[in-house]
Amino acid sequence: MKKQGINEMRTARSGGWAAHLQKAVRAVREAGRIQKRSFNAAHTVVFKSETDLVTEVDHACERAVVRILKKAFPDHDLLLEETCLPQTGSPYQWVVDPLDGTTNYTHRYPHFCCSVALRHQGKTVLGAVLDPFRDELFTATRGQGAYLNGRSIRVSRETRLIRCLVGTGFPCDMREAEDNNLDTFCTVVPEVRSIRRSGCAALDLCYLAAGRLDGYWVVELAPWDTAAGVLIIQEAGGRVTDRRGGKNTDGTSGLVGSNGRIHGKLMRLLRGS
């Protein structure tokens, strides 16, 4: 058996959610194949706004993910970035970002992913995020830990902000938004080792879980950006809150993530901006 298959089987040993995680992995793998196949092609770009884009690849990936999940779980609801589907009230809801990092993708900047998570009775129970170019598959199941290509990952142990590499992002409507994160960015810059803004929130969250980033904050995200990544951070031993330190971690009230050791310091810094 190929190494990739062995790692994915190891990743899927997740109690009662094993079959669900296997389908999530299959879905992000299929989206990744589409993304890689079409990466150097000319794209049809539709502008949701001047800076918020969607391409035919977003839609193709979404259709592929929906097809896989609906075939396996026809009674489950789906919350999708690009298509609004009616919700039936099922206790199961898949949350899907078919192509996170569309702007990167349209510029042939190879940093993007597909993110799939499953909620059960409102609580995220598993997530899978695939970076197809690096062939990095991040997964987690509630209570079972977080993994990168089948190997356990943990957040960093850094305690001093000045030694931290942190990530952030800016809203698509930053030219009009009252809170565009620029002032906060300027406040944080001199207090940390450095800041990264990758343009792919789901991967930022996974990088935090893997110890590549020590902290992360953003003004606003959508549930499809955060659902898988937040669980992966939590299962890797990290902490995630909203910008006020509360429990809303779907991104709509902003998001602050960390290795846990710097969370209070980062929150105080953000509040002071």
C-alpha positions, 0 to 999 in steps of 0.5 A, a space after each residue: 500500500 502506498 505511504 499516502 494511503 497508510 497515513 490516511 488510514 491512520 488518520 481515519 482511526 477516529 472512533 465513531 467518526 472514522 467513516 465520516 473522516 474518510 469521506 472528508 479526506 476523499 472530498 478534499 483530495 478530489 478538490 485538490 486534484 481539480 486545483 492542481 490540474 487547472 492551476 496554470 489554465 486561464 480562469 473565468 473570474 467573477 467579482 463578488 466585489 472588486 477584491 473578492 473573487 470566485 472562479 470556475 475552479 471554486 465551483 468545480 471543487 464545490 460540486 466535487 465535494 458535494 457529490 462525494 458527501 451527498 452520495 455518502 450522507 444524503 440526509 446531511 445538510 451542507 453549508 457552502 461558500 459558493 452555493 446557498 442550499 436549503 437547510 433541513 434541520 439535520 443534526 449533521 452539517 458539513 461546512 465546506 470551503 472548496 477553494 480557500 485562497 482564490 486570489 492566490 490561485 488566480 495569481 498562480 501563487 501556490 498557497 491555497 487549500 480545500 477545507 471540509 468540516 462536519 458539525 454534529 448538533 452544532 459542534 464541530 466533530 472533524 475537519 480536513 484541510 488539504 494543501 495540494 501543492 505541498 501534499 499536506 493533509 491536516 486532519 482532526 477528530 474531536 478528542 482524537 488529536 490533530 494530524 499532518 499526513 497521519 503524524 501527530 502535531 502540536 502547537 508551539 511552546 513559545 511564551 514570549 511574544 517577541 519570539 513569536 511568528 504570528 499570522 493575520 488577514 485583512 477583510 476583502 472590503 478593507 478599503 471601505 471597512 471601518 475596522 480594516 485591521 491596519 491599525 492593529 497590524 501596526 500595533 502588533 508588528 513591533 511586539 512580535 518577531 514577525 507577521 505573516 499574511 498568507 491570504 489563506 485563513 484555513 492554512 493559517 489555522 493549520 500552521 498554528 496547529 502545527 507550530 509553524 505560527 505561534 498566534 493568529 488574529 483576524 477581524 472577521 471570517 466566515 464559518 467555512 474558513 474556520 470550522 476545520 482549522 479551529 478544531 485542528 488547533 484545539 486538538 493540537 493543544 491550542 486555544 481559539 476565542 473570538 476577539 473579545 475572548 469569548 467562545 464564538 469561534 466561527 469567525 463572524 466575531 473575529 478570531 484569535 488563535 494561539 498556542 495557549 501560552 501567549 493567548 492572554 498577552 496577544 489579547 491584551 495587545 490586540 485590545 490596546 490597538 
